[in-house]
């Protein structure tokens, strides 16, 4: 599926307008309900197929961030054949008590996978934690970069952010009202 058609589908499926409090605490008047495109297996697969071209050479592990990045990384892994790690916001105090479940990240080149990036805060925090576990992380990919500082915050930490779609790509495509 072509990128412009994907953009239209993402907007039709997940773009809402209204007042939404973001992770940063800022209020936005548009919101991408990522769970809507992640819950559509055909659309998610098409997004992952296109994202596979953004995976840097030498990547050994894909690391999806809790919670939305988990669906994306699983679909992306299917298209790249790369093993996946599932990164929690905090390690559980029971069971394996790991921050990153699934594929081992220690000593490996890891690509952080996220769904929507706004400020880049979670990408930066999770990258620091993955590096503390011995991962080599210098890039991240996302479905949507809202172009609100995420790429700059990531770059300040030595992380190149690659987005399948940006806010610029999605501006001007029809909007859906909040439910």
ABEGO torsion letter per residue (X at the ends): XBAAAAAAAAAAAABBBEBBBBAAGBBBABBBBAAAAAABAAAAAAAAAAAAAABBBGBABBBBBOAAAAAAAAAAAAAAGBBBBBBBABBBABEAGBABBEBBABGBBBBBBBABBBAGAAAAAAAAAAAAAGBBBABBBBABBAGAGAAAAAAAAGBBBBBABBAAAABGBBBBBBX
